[in-house]
């Protein structure tokens, strides 16, 4: 089947052909000249692929080996690199060889990624799974890579994360702290249900603790802002109470603070 050369980009060592305004095909720098072809000419793509197979194999292998020497890659990442450099037609052959040599293995990559991330930071399985999916690793392989972590470390890591976030937010009352801690933990990829169970046990220990200083500061700031807007005292009391009482604030405290602020302004 005939196709046409829609564009050609010349580099020092090769020429990147655009075929049918869609796919890229890398050929030797002098290939067009040797074959008496130019942009716009028709070509039999199967013949071009076969003619340049040895060249493409060498160049494609060099490309991937160079990339792998810098950092590990998934098979999907290597395939994308081949496509971007004009080796899409040869990617299966080249990738098979790379995998035969043991230079690319998605399961090994995924396991190493999980181990490295969980060793240095609070990262949950949902985020790990999402990142590995973006890197082109299949769901089946991701599940295999996470299996050992889930069995041996997930609960402990989740517990450490929740304890750390709870300490960081200790000055907030339980209702506010619960929202803040769970949002932060879930954003890091941890299981909501597991986090909630662990956090609720910690919050129960603080049930008798007073947070009057927290509510006094927060209520005072809100009252002042509403006074600047010219709202009536009853409207201010209603708005501040509506927001802070569900969080654990005392209505009498809010009423006293409103009165104090009004007195201070001579109202």
C-alpha positions in Angstrom: 0.0 0.0 0.0 1.4 3.4 -1.0 1.7 6.3 1.4 3.3 9.7 0.9 6.1 11.7 2.6 4.4 14.7 4.1 7.5 16.2 5.7 11.2 15.6 6.3 13.4 16.9 9.1 17.1 16.5 8.5 19.5 16.0 11.4 23.3 15.5 11.4 23.1 11.7 11.5 19.6 10.9 10.3 16.4 12.1 8.6 13.0 12.0 10.3 10.2 11.4 7.8 6.6 12.2 8.4 4.3 9.7 6.7 0.8 10.8 5.7 1.0 13.7 8.2 0.7 11.1 11.0 3.5 8.8 11.9 7.3 9.4 12.0 9.9 7.2 10.4 13.7 7.6 11.0 16.0 6.8 8.1 19.7 7.4 7.3 20.5 11.1 6.5 21.1 10.4 2.9 18.3 8.0 2.3 16.0 10.4 0.4 18.8 11.4 -1.9 20.0 7.9 -2.6 16.4 6.9 -3.5 15.7 10.0 -5.5 12.8 11.0 -3.3 11.5 14.2 -1.9 8.7 15.5 0.3 5.3 14.9 -1.4 6.5 11.7 -3.1 4.7 8.4 -2.7 6.4 5.5 -1.1 5.6 1.8 -0.4 5.9 1.9 3.4 6.4 -1.8 3.8 9.4 -1.7 1.6 10.9 1.3 3.4 10.5 -0.4 6.7 12.1 -3.6 5.5 15.0 -1.8 3.8 15.8 0.2 7.0 15.3 -2.6 9.6 18.9 -3.2 10.5 19.6 0.6 10.7 16.5 1.1 12.8 17.3 -1.8 15.2 20.8 -0.4 15.9 19.7 3.2 16.3 16.6 2.2 18.4 18.6 0.0 20.7 21.3 2.7 21.2 18.5 5.2 22.0 17.0 2.9 24.6 20.2 1.8 26.2 21.3 5.4 26.5 18.0 6.3 28.2 18.1 3.3 30.5 21.7 4.2 31.5 20.3 7.4 33.1 17.3 5.9 34.9 14.9 3.0 34.9 12.0 3.1 32.5 8.7 1.3 32.1 8.0 -0.5 28.8 5.4 2.1 27.9 7.9 4.9 28.5 10.4 3.2 26.2 7.8 2.6 23.6 6.9 6.3 23.6 10.5 7.2 23.2 10.8 5.0 20.2 7.7 6.5 18.6 8.9 10.1 19.2 12.2 9.3 17.5 10.7 7.6 14.4 11.0 3.9 15.4 7.3 3.1 15.9 7.3 0.6 13.1 10.1 -1.3 14.8 9.1 -0.8 18.5 7.9 -4.4 19.0 11.1 -5.9 17.8 13.3 -3.5 19.8 11.3 -3.7 23.0 11.3 -7.5 22.8 15.0 -7.6 22.7 15.4 -5.1 25.5 13.1 -7.2 27.7 14.9 -10.4 26.7 18.1 -8.8 28.0 16.4 -8.1 31.3 16.8 -4.3 30.8 13.2 -3.4 31.2 10.7 -5.2 33.4 7.5 -3.4 34.6 7.0 -5.6 37.7 10.6 -4.9 38.9 10.1 -1.2 38.1 6.8 -1.0 40.0 8.2 -2.9 43.1 11.3 -0.6 43.2 9.1 2.5 42.8 6.8 1.4 45.7 9.8 0.6 47.9 11.6 3.9 47.2 8.5 6.1 47.7 7.3 4.5 50.9 10.7 4.5 52.4 11.2 8.3 52.4 7.6 9.8 52.5 4.0 9.2 53.5 2.6 7.9 50.3 -0.5 5.7 50.2 -1.5 3.0 47.8 -4.0 5.1 45.9 -1.4 7.6 44.9 1.2 4.9 44.2 -1.3 3.2 41.9 -2.2 6.4 40.1 1.4 7.3 39.4 2.3 3.8 38.1 -0.8 3.9 35.9 0.3 7.2 34.4 3.7 5.5 33.7 1.9 2.9 31.6 2.0 -0.1 33.9 -1.0 -2.4 33.8 -3.4 -2.8 36.7 -2.5 -6.5 37.1 1.2 -5.6 37.5 0.5 -2.7 39.9 -1.6 -5.0 42.1 1.3 -7.5 42.2 3.8 -4.8 43.1 1.6 -3.4 45.9 0.7 -6.8 47.4 3.7 -7.1 49.7 3.4 -3.5 50.8 -0.3 -3.9 51.6 0.3 -7.0 53.6 3.3 -5.9 55.6 3.5 -2.1 55.7 0.3 -0.3 54.7 -1.3 -0.2 58.1 1.9 0.9 59.9 2.6 3.6 57.4 -1.0 4.9 57.5 -0.8 4.9 61.3 2.4 6.9 61.3 1.0 9.4 58.7 -2.2 9.9 60.8 -0.3 10.4 64.0 2.0 12.9 62.4 -0.8 14.9 60.8 -2.8 14.8 64.1 0.2 16.3 66.0 0.6 18.9 63.4 -3.0 20.0 63.7 -3.3 19.4 67.4 -4.3 23.1 68.1 -7.5 22.6 66.1 -10.7 21.3 67.8 -11.6 17.7 66.9 -14.2 18.5 64.2 -11.9 20.8 62.3 -8.9 18.6 62.9 -10.7 15.6 61.5 -11.5 17.3 58.2 -8.0 18.7 57.8 -6.2 15.5 58.7 -8.4 13.2 56.5 -8.1 15.6 53.5 -4.4 15.6 53.8 -4.0 11.9 54.3 -6.4 11.0 51.4 -4.5 13.5 49.1 -1.4 11.5 49.8 -3.1 8.3 48.6 -4.1 6.6 51.9 -7.4 4.8 52.4 -10.1 7.0 53.8 -11.7 4.2 55.8 -8.4 3.2 57.4 -7.4 6.8 58.1 -10.8 7.6 59.6 -10.6 4.6 62.0 -7.2 5.5 63.2 -7.9 9.2 63.5 -11.2 8.7 65.4 -9.3 6.7 68.0 -6.8 9.5 68.5 -9.6 12.2 68.7 -11.5 10.3 71.3 -8.5 10.7 73.6 -8.9 14.5 73.3 -12.6 14.6 74.0 -12.2 16.5 77.3 -9.7 19.0 76.1 -10.7 22.7 75.9 -10.3 24.7 72.7 -11.7 27.9 74.0 -8.5 29.9 73.1 -8.8 28.6 69.5 -12.5 29.6 69.2 -12.0 32.9 70.9 -9.3 34.0 68.4 -11.2 32.7 65.4 -14.6 34.2 66.5 -13.0 37.6 67.3 -11.5 37.9 63.9 -14.7 37.0 62.2 -16.7 39.4 64.3 -14.3 42.2 63.5 -14.6 41.5 59.8 -18.4 41.5 59.9 -18.5 44.7 61.9 -16.3 46.4 59.2 -19.0 45.3 56.7 -21.6 47.1 58.8 -23.7 44.1 59.7 -26.2 44.3 62.6 -25.2 42.6 65.9 -27.8 39.8 65.6 -26.7 39.0 62.1 -23.1 38.8 63.2 -24.0 36.5 66.1 -26.1 34.3 63.8 -23.3 34.0 61.1 -20.5 33.3 63.5 -22.6 30.9 65.5 -23.7 29.0 62.4 -20.1 28.4 61.4 -18.3 27.8 64.7 -20.9 26.0 66.9 -20.9 22.9 64.7 -17.1 22.8 65.2 -17.5 22.8 69.0 -17.6 26.5 69.9 -19.8 27.6 72.8 -22.7 30.0 71.9 -22.2 32.0 75.1 -18.6 32.6 74.3 -19.5 33.9 70.9 -22.2 36.1 72.3 -19.8 37.5 74.9 -17.2 38.2 72.2 -19.8 40.0 70.0 -20.7 42.2 73.0 -17.1 43.0 73.8 -16.4 44.0 70.2 -19.5 46.2 70.1 -18.5 47.8 73.4 -15.0 48.5 72.2 -16.5 50.3 69.2 -18.9 52.2 71.4 -22.0 50.6 69.8 
